Amino acid sequence: MKYNIYLYILVMAGVTYLIRMLPLLLSKKELTNRFVKSFLYYVPYACLAAMTFPAILSSTASVLSATIGFIVALIAAYREKSLLTVALFACLAVFITEQCMTLFV
């Protein structure tokens, strides 16, 4: 029973390796299709957004404070602030919102 977990990890590692290596093995020439190149360019950003956004909404005590922090982060990022500044502004906005919510509830 104890060794089943090692088997699961080995199978998952093999599947992950195959998914990443098969496209490299099957395509010998350079991609020339502009649509495919554009699609592959944006895939990492879409995956990152799909994984991050649900975590943002469930990471605080309420969805309201998470939404306010997200909006503050978007505004700071749009104004081209550094990653650390964006994170600090978002955390500060969430903290202030949570404190205000405890005062009024």
Secondary structure, DSSP 8 states (H G I E B T S, - for coil): -TTHHHHHHHHHHHHHHHHHHHHHHH--S----HHHHHHHHHHHHHHHHHHHHHHHHTSSS-HHHHHHHHHHHHHHHHTT--HHHHHHHHHHHHHHHHHHHHHH-
